[in-house]
Amino acid sequence: MNFAELHSQHEPLLIANVWDAASAVAAQKAGYQALGTSSAAIAATLGYEDDQRMPFEELFYLVTRIRKVITLPLSVDMEAGYGDSVEEITTNLKRLAHIGVSGVNLEDSRIINHVRQLDDASEFSSTLRAICSGLKSENYDLFVNVRTDTYLLAHENALQETLIRGQLYKAAGADGLFVPCVTSEKEITLIADAIDLPLNVMCMPNLPPFSRLKLAGVSRISMGNFVHSALQSKLDDVMKAIRCHQTFEGLFANENCR
């Protein structure tokens, strides 16, 4: 199955979100069907804050290294596209397609005066339509997964706003709808039923089990930066333990379990 077809299989597509070549290799060895990058995890790896603070060239280099060590489909978190115009964003996406990237995430919010805000739905839809048309007109086969941040930003009418935006984004050419931070099984079902696009939800503390998400109509489940954050927390603990205890013994405590 190609990347698009993985969104219509019997079980939801579980995406392993990675941030460098080593994490990508680990995910491939673990048996995942497809990988996605996490912009927040990559930014942290390279010493940047999230929200497009790193130059696209640095992101592109890291994606190139990931692409070289795996054979699985790879989707890249492109945030708002790393460009100020349709032409610049589309050029960035084409460059990713040329190195074998199968899909991208584009989101409908951005940081303005240090505060994340939803884009105007109509304006974002127009931009999305132009991007998707530009890709399709030149036969670029990229799965465009559009992230709406209605729940992430705790919109006062998150469900209704998601339904409105989902319909607009489908009409504009989106291949999938990503709704991070939604956890209500009832609302997930309503979104999946109302929007004729593969629905992507993300790891959250109160997210239902995968079996329930399947019944709710979810097509894709992703991890965000939570795996990277968990490992980073463990790394912090290990570094502190070595310094505090003045021994490396803790590094080998589970050696016999490998």
HELIX and SHEET records of a PDB file:
HELIX    1   1 GLU A    5  SER A    8  5                                   4    
HELIX    2   2 ALA A   21  LYS A   29  1                                   9    
HELIX    3   3 SER A   39  THR A   45  1                                   7    
HELIX    4   4 PHE A   56  VAL A   69  1                                  14    
HELIX    5   5 VAL A   86  HIS A   98  1                                  13    
HELIX    6   6 ALA A  121  SER A  137  1                                  17    
HELIX    7   7 ALA A  158  ALA A  172  1                                  15    
HELIX    8   8 GLU A  185  ALA A  194  1                                  10    
HELIX    9   9 PHE A  210  ALA A  216  1                                   7    
HELIX   10  10 PHE A  226  HIS A  245  1                                  20    
HELIX   11  11 GLU A  249  PHE A  252  5                                   4    
HELIX   12  12 GLU A  255  CYS A  257  5                                   3    
SHEET    1   A 9 LEU A  13  VAL A  18  0                                        
SHEET    2   A 9 ALA A  34  THR A  37  1                                        
SHEET    3   A 9 LEU A  74  ASP A  77  1                                        
SHEET    4   A 9 GLY A 103  GLU A 107  1                                        
SHEET    5   A 9 PHE A 143  ARG A 147  1                                        
SHEET    6   A 9 GLY A 176  PHE A 178  1                                        
SHEET    7   A 9 LEU A 199  MET A 202  1                                        
SHEET    8   A 9 ARG A 220  SER A 222  1                                        
SHEET    9   A 9 LEU A  13  VAL A  18  1                                        
SHEET    1   B 2 SER A 109  ILE A 112  0                                        
SHEET    2   B 2 VAL A 115  LEU A 118 -1                                        
END                                                                             
